[in-house]
């Protein structure tokens, strides 16, 4: 009896939006909700079958009235039951509210129409019978709409169109060096195994994997990703649980993550879970290289075997020929006779489709013999070292886009030739010791390309990499009187140079040897230098000296109760790029309007407002900041405005904080009013378009 009353109570008296937690709902109702996907197919199949017999009966003039009536009765009962069970299923949460509401109301509308059709069929009034077929067509349309939104809730909004021929499929990279670790390797794994239940419209556990922002945001149980520790990341913890465990992901019965995919996920997380790096930005190993090969664009052309006649001609010309892999047509060729000729090189045309490695080193090869090389389009490795070739031969290589390794040691090539090769085909490695290539020029060329140019016998055993950027030991960036700036200890041989005026540092800038004191606001930039290493990326940090501490202020619209604390705007404690770190004041749809009262008029010339951008969490920068001042017996007067395009989709992709600084002529004021304008409604490109945007502020500073 209690169970029946409980069911009626939740069904008719408690809308889903008023339920705070799944824990408040009787488990039996959640159990019943799981039957919704099973039951809903009965009215769908029933009504479609009845519609078929109705149309067929009208065409044949032999109408099965009893069959139609019973079929509608059957469909009506199970349509109503599907609505009830669907409501119970929605109580579990994890579904997009708008899509759920559309699915629910179109489903209810469908059930009502089916029931109405059943009643019309039983009616004897001719006027009502005329409405039957139009309403039947409307029912079929509505049930199709209901089913469409149901598929979006269950499988995501691109479930139907995912494999449509009209979709423009992203082209896969063709070489391993071009693979982006996250977008080309990790995301396809998540898309195939996780996104079905964790997407923009269906967020089980309040978790979505559709973007970098949503992954970093985590879900109901906190962060899903712990960069540097795969075993500490909830994403991996769930995957490695026994299949029978109710917390195992993906759930039993779903497409499971393979051992190879798990290895890649762990490797990505253990190496920092960077969303921008290339796959080979980390230390390479055979396992990684082998697994990454599965994510490359495969050559769909079926490569035929080289003919025996063509191979024999090559061997007779003085080359040895070997298969690279047993059973595969790809060939490796090396010249082994004493003297090479143009005719010998021309024989290679016969195996051009199969030839991927060519070695003609230590021969008397000249530029006059190499023109036929331009036909060897599949070459990946080419050894021309210890020959008499020059830049003229390099001109024949510019169309060989697959070359990864080019050895030019002890040849006549120079700076111009190597620059041409780097710019045209950009091999992974070029070896140029004992050539006319200048070592300094080679280093400069490498800084603007992805090619490693080896200029010494022992180069190539270790990759030339840039230094890591310097790290600040000083965490505080706001100060009242003075502040000591200290860096973490640099590498033993590395030198740290810095500037404090915002200019780019170089080896002629101030060198850091010990902590130093600042007494004014500065824009600090720093860079590491060391011989035989590329310079580090530039580190940048702004330090802000406050002139006045704010004690007497009023905030017109208090922050949301979810992110409360108007005092955070003036506590001189800066927030991180995580909006939930407790250091931000959050305003949902409202502007931040604060009025500050000084004990006596003070001279001011700038204000600074720190704000946060996290578009995936509906947080955007302010669109405008206005400054007003007044004194006794005067009205507020606007003295400055900053306008900002907070709706720029491209600029909004990154999670970041920004300090907006408004400068104006020095003004004496006893009262200040600052208005930080919320974006208002979210822009059209946003997934929450039309909804209220959030404004997050953690610090307002006055000078």
C-alpha positions in Angstrom: 0.0 0.0 0.0 2.8 2.4 0.9 4.5 1.7 -2.4 1.4 2.5 -4.3 0.9 5.8 -2.4 4.6 6.7 -2.9 4.2 6.1 -6.7 1.1 8.3 -6.9 2.9 11.0 -4.8 5.9 11.2 -7.0 4.0 10.9 -10.3 1.4 13.6 -9.7 2.6 15.8 -6.8 6.4 16.1 -7.2 7.8 17.5 -10.4 11.3 16.3 -11.2 12.8 19.8 -10.9 11.9 19.8 -7.1 13.8 16.6 -6.3 17.1 17.5 -4.7 18.8 14.1 -5.0 18.3 10.6 -6.4 18.7 9.4 -2.8 15.3 10.9 -1.9 13.5 8.7 -4.5 12.3 5.2 -3.6 14.5 2.7 -5.3 11.5 0.8 -6.6 10.5 3.8 -8.7 14.1 3.9 -10.2 13.8 0.2 -10.8 10.5 0.7 -12.7 12.1 3.5 -14.7 14.7 1.2 -16.2 11.8 -0.6 -18.0 11.0 2.5 -20.1 13.3 1.6 -23.0 11.7 -1.9 -23.1 8.1 -0.8 -23.0 8.3 2.2 -25.3 8.9 0.0 -28.4 5.5 -1.6 -27.9 3.3 1.5 -28.6 5.7 2.5 -31.4 5.5 -0.8 -33.2 1.8 -1.1 -32.4 0.8 2.3 -33.8 2.9 1.9 -36.9 1.4 -1.5 -37.7 -2.1 -0.1 -37.1 -1.4 2.8 -39.4 -0.2 0.4 -42.1 -3.4 -1.6 -41.9 -5.5 1.6 -41.8 -3.9 2.9 -45.1 -4.0 -0.6 -46.7 -7.7 -1.0 -45.8 -8.6 2.4 -47.3 -6.8 1.5 -50.5 -8.4 -2.0 -50.8 -11.8 -0.8 -49.7 -11.8 -3.6 -47.2 -11.4 -1.9 -43.8 -10.4 -4.1 -40.8 -12.3 -2.0 -38.3 -11.9 -4.4 -35.3 -8.2 -4.8 -35.9 -7.7 -1.1 -36.0 -9.7 -0.6 -32.8 -7.9 -3.3 -30.8 -4.5 -2.1 -32.1 -5.2 1.4 -31.0 -6.3 0.2 -27.5 -3.1 -1.8 -27.2 -1.0 1.1 -28.3 -2.8 3.5 -26.0 -2.3 1.4 -22.8 1.4 0.9 -23.4 2.0 4.6 -24.5 0.6 5.7 -21.2 2.7 3.2 -19.4 5.8 4.3 -21.3 5.2 7.9 -20.2 4.9 6.9 -16.5 8.1 4.8 -16.7 9.9 7.5 -18.6 9.1 9.9 -15.9 10.5 7.6 -13.3 13.6 7.1 -15.4 14.1 10.9 -15.7 14.3 11.1 -11.8 17.8 9.5 -12.1 19.1 12.8 -13.5 22.0 13.1 -15.9 19.9 14.3 -18.8 19.8 17.7 -20.4 16.7 19.4 -19.0 15.5 21.1 -22.2 15.8 17.9 -24.3 14.1 15.9 -21.5 11.2 18.3 -21.3 10.7 18.2 -25.1 10.9 14.4 -25.1 8.5 14.1 -22.2 5.8 16.5 -23.5 5.9 15.1 -27.0 5.6 11.6 -25.5 2.6 12.7 -23.4 1.1 14.3 -26.5 1.6 11.1 -28.5 -0.1 9.1 -25.7 -3.0 11.5 -25.6 -3.4 11.4 -29.4 -3.4 7.6 -29.5 -6.0 7.5 -26.8 -8.1 10.0 -28.7 -7.8 7.9 -31.9 -9.1 4.9 -29.9 -12.1 6.9 -28.6 -12.8 8.3 -32.1 -12.8 4.8 -33.5 -15.4 3.7 -30.9 -17.5 6.8 -31.7 -20.5 6.5 -34.0 -20.6 10.2 -34.9 -19.7 10.8 -38.6 -18.3 14.3 -38.0 -15.8 12.9 -35.4 -14.8 10.0 -37.7 -13.7 12.5 -40.3 -11.0 13.7 -37.9 -9.6 10.2 -37.5 -7.1 10.0 -40.4 -5.6 13.6 -40.1 -5.1 13.0 -36.4 -3.5 9.6 -37.2 -1.0 11.3 -39.5 -0.3 13.9 -36.8 0.3 11.1 -34.3 2.8 9.4 -36.6 4.7 12.7 -36.9 4.6 13.4 -33.2 5.8 9.9 -32.3 8.7 10.4 -34.7 9.7 13.6 -33.0 9.4 11.9 -29.6 11.7 9.1 -30.8 14.2 11.5 -32.2 14.6 13.4 -28.9 14.7 10.1 -27.1 17.7 9.0 -29.2 19.4 12.3 -28.4 19.0 11.7 -24.7 20.2 8.1 -25.0 23.0 8.4 -27.5 23.8 12.1 -28.0 22.7 14.7 -30.4 24.7 13.4 -33.4 23.6 9.7 -33.1 21.5 9.7 -36.2 23.8 11.8 -38.4 27.1 10.5 -37.1 27.7 8.3 -40.1 25.7 10.3 -42.6 27.5 10.6 -46.0 26.7 14.4 -45.8 29.0 14.7 -42.7 32.4 16.0 -43.5 34.7 13.4 -42.0 37.9 14.7 -40.4 40.9 13.6 -42.4 43.4 11.6 -40.4 47.1 12.5 -40.5 49.2 10.4 -42.8 52.4 10.4 -40.8 52.9 9.7 -37.1 54.7 13.0 -36.5 51.5 14.9 -37.3 49.3 13.1 -34.8 47.8 15.3 -32.1 47.7 13.1 -29.0 44.3 14.2 -27.7 42.3 15.2 -30.8 43.6 12.4 -33.1 44.2 9.5 -30.6 42.6 10.0 -27.1 39.3 11.7 -28.1 38.4 9.0 -30.7 38.7 6.5 -27.9 36.4 8.5 -25.6 34.0 9.2 -28.4 33.6 5.5 -29.2 33.4 4.3 -25.6 32.3 7.1 -23.3 30.5 9.9 -25.2 27.3 7.9 -25.6 26.5 8.4 -21.9 28.6 11.5 -21.2 27.7 14.1 -23.8 26.2 17.6 -24.1 22.6 16.3 -23.6 23.2 13.2 -21.5 25.6 13.7 -18.6 25.6 10.6 -16.4 27.1 11.6 -13.1 27.1 15.2 -14.3 30.1 14.3 -16.5 30.7 15.1 -20.2 33.6 14.1 -22.4 32.7 16.3 -25.4 35.4 18.9 -25.0 38.6 19.7 -23.1 36.7 22.1 -20.9 34.0 19.6 -19.8 36.6 16.9 -19.2 38.7 19.2 -16.9 35.5 20.3 -15.2 34.8 16.7 -14.0 31.5 15.4 -12.7 29.5 14.8 -9.5 32.3 12.8 -8.0 34.9 15.5 -8.7 37.7 15.7 -11.2 37.9 12.8 -13.6 41.5 13.6 -14.7 44.7 13.8 -12.6 47.5 14.9 -14.9 50.6 12.9 -14.2 48.9 10.0 -12.4 46.8 7.6 -14.5 46.1 5.4 -11.5 44.9 8.4 -9.5 42.5 9.5 -12.2 38.8 8.5 -11.8 38.7 7.9 -15.5 41.2 5.0 -15.3 40.0 3.8 -11.9 36.5 3.1 -13.3 37.9 1.3 -16.4 40.1 -1.1 -14.5 37.4 -2.2 -12.1 36.1 -5.8 -12.6 33.4 -6.0 -15.3 30.8 -7.1 -12.8 31.4 -4.1 -10.5 28.5 -1.6 -10.8 30.9 1.3 -11.0 32.9 -0.3 -13.9 33.0 1.9 -17.0 31.8 1.5 -19.7 29.0 -0.5 -18.1 28.7 -4.2 -18.8 27.0 -4.8 -22.2 28.6 -1.6 -23.7 31.5 -1.6 -26.1 34.5 -2.0 -23.7 37.9 -0.2 -23.8 40.6 -2.5 -25.2 44.0 -3.1 -23.6 45.7 -1.0 -26.3 43.3 1.9 -25.8 43.8 1.6 -22.0 47.6 1.8 -22.5 47.3 4.9 -24.6 45.0 6.6 -22.1 47.4 5.8 -19.2 50.4 7.0 -21.2 48.6 10.3 -22.1 47.6 11.0 -18.5 51.0 9.9 -17.0 52.7 12.4 -19.4 50.6 15.3 -18.2 47.3 14.9 -20.1 48.2 17.8 -22.4 45.4 18.7 -24.9 47.6 20.5 -27.4 50.8 18.4 -27.7 51.6 16.1 -30.6 51.7 12.4 -29.8 55.5 12.2 -30.2 56.1 15.2 -27.9 56.9 12.6 -25.2 59.7 10.1 -24.9 59.3 7.6 -27.7 59.1 3.9 -27.4 58.2 1.0 -29.6 54.8 0.4 -28.0 53.7 4.0 -28.5 54.8 4.1 -32.1 53.1 0.8 -32.9 49.8 1.8 -31.3 49.8 5.2 -32.9 50.1 3.6 -36.3 46.4 2.6 -36.0 45.3 6.2 -36.0 46.9 7.2 -39.3 45.2 7.5 -42.6 45.9 4.2 -44.3 46.9 4.0 -47.9 43.8 2.5 -49.5 45.6 1.7 -52.7 46.3 -2.0 -52.9 50.0 -2.0 -53.5 51.0 -4.7 -56.0 54.2 -6.7 -56.0 57.1 -5.4 -58.1 57.5 -7.5 -61.2 60.3 -10.1 -61.2 61.6 -8.5 -64.5 61.9 -5.0 -62.9 63.6 -6.4 -59.8 66.1 -8.4 -62.0 67.0 -5.2 -63.9 67.7 -3.3 -60.7 69.9 -6.2 -59.4 71.8 -6.4 -62.7 72.5 -2.7 -62.5 74.4 -3.3 -59.2 71.7 -2.9 -56.4 70.8 -5.4 -53.7 67.0 -5.6 -53.2 65.3 -6.7 -50.0 61.8 -6.8 -48.6 61.3 -4.6 -45.6 58.6 -6.9 -44.1 58.1 -10.5 -45.2 55.0 -10.9 -47.3 54.8 -7.1 -48.0 55.7 -5.4 -51.3 57.8 -2.5 -49.8 61.4 -2.7 -50.8 64.8 -1.5 -49.5 67.6 -1.0 -52.1 71.3 -0.5 -51.7 74.0 0.0 -54.4 76.8 -2.5 -53.9 79.0 -2.4 -57.1 82.1 -0.2 -57.5 80.8 2.3 -60.0 77.3 3.8 -60.4 75.8 5.3 -63.6 72.8 7.3 -64.8 71.5 4.1 -66.5 71.7 2.2 -63.2 69.7 4.9 -61.4 67.1 4.8 -64.1 66.3 1.1 -63.5 64.8 2.1 -60.2 61.8 3.5 -62.0 60.5 0.0 -62.5 60.1 -0.5 -58.8 59.1 3.1 -57.9 55.8 2.1 -56.3 57.4 -0.3 -54.0 60.7 1.5 -53.1 60.7 3.1 -49.7 64.4 3.0 -48.8 67.3 3.8 -51.1 71.0 3.8 -50.1 73.6 5.0 -52.6 76.2 6.2 -50.1 79.9 5.8 -50.7 79.5 5.9 -54.5 80.7 8.3 -57.2 77.2 9.5 -57.7 76.9 13.0 -59.3 74.1 15.4 -60.0 74.0 14.3 -63.6 72.9 10.8 -62.5 70.1 11.7 -60.0 67.3 13.2 -62.1 65.3 9.9 -62.1 65.1 10.1 -58.3 62.1 12.4 -58.7 60.0 9.4 -59.8 60.5 7.6 -56.5 57.4 9.1 -54.8 57.2 6.6 -51.9 60.7 7.1 -50.7 60.9 7.5 -46.9 64.6 7.1 -46.3 67.3 8.3 -48.7 71.1 8.1 -48.1 73.2 10.3 -50.4 76.1 10.7 -48.0 79.7 10.4 -49.2 78.8 11.2 -52.8 79.5 14.1 -55.2 76.0 15.5 -55.3 75.2 19.2 -54.6 72.1 21.5 -54.4 71.1 20.5 -57.9 70.2 17.0 -56.8 68.2 18.4 -53.9 66.0 20.1 -56.5 64.9 16.7 -57.7 63.7 15.8 -54.2 61.2 18.6 -53.5 58.2 16.5 -54.7 59.1 13.5 -52.5 56.8 14.4 -49.6 57.2 11.1 -47.7 60.9 11.4 -47.0 61.5 11.3 -43.3 65.3 10.6 -43.2 67.8 12.3 -45.5 71.5 11.8 -45.1 73.7 14.4 -46.9 76.9 13.9 -44.9 80.1 14.7 -46.8 78.4 16.2 -49.9 78.6 19.6 -51.6 75.2 20.8 -50.4 75.0 24.2 -48.6 72.6 26.5 -46.6 70.4 27.3 -49.5 69.9 23.6 -50.5 69.0 22.5 -46.9 66.7 25.4 -46.4 64.8 24.5 -49.6 64.4 20.9 -48.4 63.2 21.9 -45.0 60.7 24.4 -46.4 59.4 22.1 -49.2 59.2 18.6 -47.6 60.3 19.0 -44.0 61.8 15.6 -43.3 62.0 14.5 -39.6 65.8 14.3 -39.7 68.6 15.6 -42.0 72.3 14.8 -41.5 74.7 17.5 -42.8 78.0 17.2 -41.0 81.0 17.7 -43.3 79.0 19.8 -45.7 78.9 23.5 -46.6 75.9 24.0 -44.2 76.8 26.5 -41.5 76.1 25.1 -38.0 74.7 28.4 -36.7 72.4 28.6 -39.8 71.2 25.0 -39.2 70.3 25.9 -35.6 68.4 29.0 -36.7 66.6 27.0 -39.4 65.5 24.4 -36.8 63.8 27.0 -34.6 61.2 27.6 -37.2 60.6 24.1 -38.4 59.9 20.5 -37.1 63.0 19.1 -38.8 66.1 18.1 -36.8 69.3 19.0 -38.6 72.2 17.0 -37.3 75.5 18.8 -37.7 77.8 16.5 -35.8 78.8 12.8 -35.8 77.2 12.1 -32.5 74.1 14.2 -33.1 70.8 12.4 -33.5 71.3 10.1 -30.5 69.5 12.8 -28.4 66.8 15.1 -29.7 67.5 18.9 -29.4 64.7 20.3 -27.3 63.9 23.7 -25.9 64.5 24.3 -22.2 61.5 24.3 -19.9 60.3 27.8 -19.0 61.4 29.2 -15.6 59.1 28.8 -12.6 58.4 31.4 -10.0 58.8 30.5 -6.3 56.9 33.6 -5.4 53.1 32.8 -5.6 51.7 36.2 -4.4 51.1 38.7 -7.2 49.4 41.5 -5.2 51.3 43.5 -2.6 51.0 46.7 -0.6 54.5 47.9 0.1 57.2 45.6 -1.5 57.6 42.0 -2.6 60.6 39.7 -3.1 60.6 37.9 -6.4 62.2 34.5 -6.4 62.5 31.8 -9.1 63.0 28.1 -8.5 66.6 27.1 -8.9 67.4 26.8 -12.7 69.3 23.9 -14.3 73.0 23.7 -13.3 74.3 25.2 -16.6 71.2 27.2 -17.6 71.0 31.0 -17.4 67.9 32.9 -16.5 67.3 36.3 -18.0 64.3 38.6 -17.3 62.7 42.0 -17.9 60.2 43.9 -15.7 58.7 46.3 -18.4 56.9 43.7 -20.5 59.6 43.5 -23.2 60.8 40.1 -24.5 63.9 39.0 -22.6 67.1 37.8 -24.4 70.7 37.0 -23.4 71.4 40.7 -23.0 68.6 41.3 -20.5 69.0 41.3 -16.7 70.4 38.0 -15.5 68.7 36.4 -12.4 71.2 35.3 -9.7 69.3 35.9 -6.5 65.8 37.0 -5.3 65.1 40.7 -5.9 62.7 43.2 -4.4 60.0 45.2 -6.2 58.2 48.2 -4.9 56.0 49.0 -7.9 53.7 47.2 -10.3 55.7 45.3 -12.9 55.1 43.1 -16.0 57.7 40.3 -15.5 58.9 38.2 -18.4 61.7 35.5 -18.0 63.5 33.0 -20.3 66.1 30.3 -19.9 69.2 29.9 -22.1 71.8 27.2 -22.3 74.4 26.2 -24.9 73.3 23.4 -27.2 69.7 23.8 -26.2 66.9 25.9 -27.7 65.7 28.8 -25.5 62.7 28.1 -23.3 59.3 29.6 -23.9 58.8 32.9 -22.2 57.2 33.0 -18.8 55.1 36.0 -18.0 53.5 37.3 -14.7 52.1 40.6 -13.7 52.7 41.9 -10.1 50.3 44.6 -8.9 51.0 47.1 -6.1 47.8 48.2 -4.3 47.5 51.8 -3.3 44.4 51.7 -1.3 42.8 48.9 0.9 39.1 48.9 0.6 37.2 48.8 3.9 33.9 50.6 3.4 31.9 49.3 0.4 28.5 48.2 -0.7 27.6 45.5 -3.4 24.2 46.1 -4.9 23.6 42.6 -6.3 25.0 40.0 -4.0 26.7 37.0 -5.6 24.8 33.7 -6.2 24.4 31.5 -3.2 26.3 28.8 -5.1 29.4 31.0 -5.2 28.8 33.5 -2.3 31.0 36.1 -0.6 31.0 39.7 -1.9 34.1 40.3 0.4 36.2 38.1 -2.0 36.2 41.1 -4.4 38.4 43.1 -2.0 40.3 40.4 0.0 43.5 40.5 -2.1 43.4 36.7 -2.6 43.5 35.7 -6.2 41.6 32.8 -7.5 42.9 30.0 -9.8 41.4 29.1 -13.2 39.1 26.7 -11.3 35.8 28.6 -10.6 35.1 26.2 -7.7 38.3 27.0 -5.7 36.3 29.1 -3.2 38.1 32.4 -4.1 35.6 33.7 -6.7 32.4 35.6 -6.3 29.9 34.4 -9.0 27.0 36.4 -10.4 24.3 34.5 -12.5 22.9 37.0 -15.0 23.5 40.0 -12.7 26.1 42.8 -13.0 28.6 43.4 -10.2 27.8 47.0 -8.9 29.9 48.2 -6.0 30.1 51.6 -4.3 33.2 52.4 -2.3 33.3 55.1 0.4 36.7 56.6 1.3 37.1 58.5 4.7 38.3 61.5 2.7 38.9 62.3 -1.0 41.8 60.4 -2.5 43.7 60.7 -5.7 43.1 57.7 -8.0 44.2 57.0 -11.6 43.4 53.4 -12.4 41.3 50.4 -11.3 41.9 46.7 -12.1 39.2 44.0 -12.2 40.2 40.3 -12.3 37.7 38.0 -14.0 37.4 34.4 -15.2 36.5 32.8 -18.5 35.3 29.2 -18.7 32.8 29.0 -21.5 32.1 25.3 -21.0 30.8 26.2 -17.5 28.8 29.2 -18.9 31.3 31.7 -17.5 32.4 34.6 -19.8 34.4 37.7 -19.3 32.5 41.0 -18.7 31.3 42.8 -21.7 31.9 46.2 -20.2 33.4 47.9 -17.1 32.4 51.4 -16.1 33.9 53.7 -13.5 32.1 56.6 -11.7 33.3 59.1 -9.1 31.7 61.8 -6.9 32.5 64.0 -3.9 30.3 65.6 -1.3 27.2 67.4 -2.7 27.9 66.2 -6.3 26.4 63.5 -8.5 28.3 60.5 -9.9 30.3 61.2 -13.0 31.5 58.6 -15.4 35.3 58.9 -15.9 36.2 55.7 -17.8 34.9 52.7 -19.7 36.4 49.4 -21.0 34.4 47.5 -23.7 35.3 43.9 -24.4 34.0 41.4 -27.0 33.1 38.6 -24.5 31.0 36.7 -27.1 34.0 36.0 -29.5 33.7 32.2 -30.0 37.4 31.7 -30.8 38.7 33.8 -27.9 36.3 32.0 -25.5 37.7 28.5 -26.1 40.4 28.8 -23.5 39.9 28.6 -19.7 41.8 31.6 -18.3 41.7 34.6 -16.0 42.2 38.1 -17.1 43.0 41.4 -15.3 41.1 44.3 -16.9 42.9 47.6 -16.2 41.1 50.9 -16.7 43.3 54.0 -16.6 42.1 57.6 -16.5 43.5 61.1 -15.6 44.3 61.4 -11.9 41.0 62.2 -10.1 40.2 63.1 -6.5 37.1 61.3 -5.2 35.5 60.3 -2.0 33.0 57.9 -3.5 33.6 55.4 -6.3 31.0 53.3 -8.2 32.3 50.4 -10.4 29.9 48.5 -12.7 31.1 45.2 -14.1 28.6 44.2 -16.8 27.6 40.5 -17.1 27.4 39.2 -20.6 23.7 38.7 -20.1 22.3 35.9 -22.3 24.8 33.4 -23.7 25.6 33.8 -27.4 24.1 31.8 -30.2 27.2 29.6 -30.7 27.1 28.4 -27.0 25.4 25.2 -26.0 23.3 27.1 -23.5 22.4 29.9 -26.0 19.7 32.2 -24.6 20.3 31.2 -20.9 21.8 33.5 -18.3 25.6 33.8 -18.4 27.9 33.8 -15.3 30.3 36.6 -14.3 33.1 35.6 -11.9 35.2 38.3 -10.2 37.9 37.7 -7.5 39.6 41.0 -7.1 39.1 44.8 -7.7 42.2 46.8 -7.1 42.5 50.6 -7.0 45.5 52.8 -7.6 
